[in-house]
Structure formats: C-alpha cells, structure tokens
C-alpha cells in the first residue's frame, strides 16, 4: 500500500486562518520554509484563497508558490510566469443590477475588478482584512467598472441566510450567470456559476497531468469545504467549524502554531 507521501504531488493552502492569523501580514519562518521544502520535494504549491490582486499584498513574494488561485477559484495565476492559466469573471451589467437591487439590504457591497475593489459607501475600511489595502478600495461607479476581471462580490450582513435567499431569488428571476458561492456568519460571497476552489484545483491538476487524487489541501472556512472534501487528503484546521472537519481526513493545529508545516512533516511529505 502506497504511503501518503508517495501519492501527494500538489499541496493547496487557504491563507487566512490556515497559514496566517487574521490581521497578520507576515508569514512565520516555518511557513516560508514549508514552501521552499515543497519545491525541493518537487511538490506543486498553491495558494487557494478568497484574496485577489487587490488584497494579496506581497504574500506571493513572501511564499513564492507555484500557483495562486484567487477569488475562491475565479482565476488561476501562474506565479513564476506571471500569467493567467484560467479565469472566469462576472458580467458587468449583472453586477450593476445586483448592486442596485441588494445594496439596501446589506451593510456592505464590494466587487473586485483586477487589482481594485469597488464598494458601497458603508463598507468598513477599518476591518482587519481591508485596512492594509484600503487604498485599493474605491467608491462603486458603474462608469469605471471594467468588463474582463470582475472576480467576486462580497456582501457584509448580519443576516447572511436571509440575504442569500433574496440573492438567489434575484439571480433566478433575472437569469444571472452567478451564484452564492459561500456563506459565513458575517457575509456572503457571490461568484460565477460553478466556481470554487475545488473546481479550480481540478482544472489545474488536470493541466499538470495530475488529479485531485494527488492533492493535499488545508483550510478552515466555509469556502474551503469542497476543496477539503474532494482532495485525496483534506486537512481542516483545529479552529474550523464541525461541518468543515467532518469532510476532512485529518486535523492540523491552528496557524498560530504552524499547523500546516507540522502536519506535512508528520506525514513525511516534506
């Protein structure tokens, strides 16, 4: 019987809450070393995150992964060659219509447009996630919104289940080419249809001559669910909620303790 280390050829990591404590901007020495060791062991490394070009900062420079899957799977960026492997974006007119129809029901609406984010006036720019990148956030203006790089809509709300029901109704009534991709306690992600981290990883592994059966994946949140479920070896962080842990094959210590690094060492993958 093959050992896990002989099967795994690609490793994917969520960022916030998995590799990096919320609000931190520098990865630990062990996490940076982990990516070096993956390369030395000829294992493809991937950041798979809700972050995109407006909020990734210098994380790619710090870690130097092989690929960056951003906006929950909306695009795949080849870090070494600095080019898109894949992307699927939202439709501008549909984004504008959804903004008009839902803005009064949420605390904040933001849409990523390549390396900028266009937001409703009430988006909190002092949150731990946005604050370091607030210069990339601009007031929503349909006249300057692009057409080729609209990756993900983020809605901030205290009532995500109720709001998601309304969004689903709007999408269905207008036949929008989008869907609710993840819900958490304070918000909702809306992206192109059938887009998530797992589907992006399936595309990437196929392109590399691999499959999800060669993938180890680490995550902690609702938008990691499919990725952990579909990977050969899904690993949930200790802080993850129970539904995430239930689809994973293993649990790692939280990012404050470099859990991903320690788990890869334990499994003898690096």
Secondary structure, 3 states (H helix, E strand, C coil): CCCHHHHCCEEEECCECCCECCCCCCCCHHHHHHHHHHHHCCCEEEEECCCCCCCCCCHHHHHCCCEEEEHHHCEEEECCCCEEEEECCCCHHHHHHHHHHHHHHCCEEEEEECCEEEECCCCCCCCCCCHHHHHHEEECCCCCCCCCCEEEEEEECCCHHHHHHHHHHHHHHHCCCCEEEEEECCEEEEECCCCCHHHHHHHHHHHCCCCHHHEEEEECCHHHHHHHHHCCEEEEECCCCHHHHHHCCEEECCHHHCHHHHHHHHCCCC
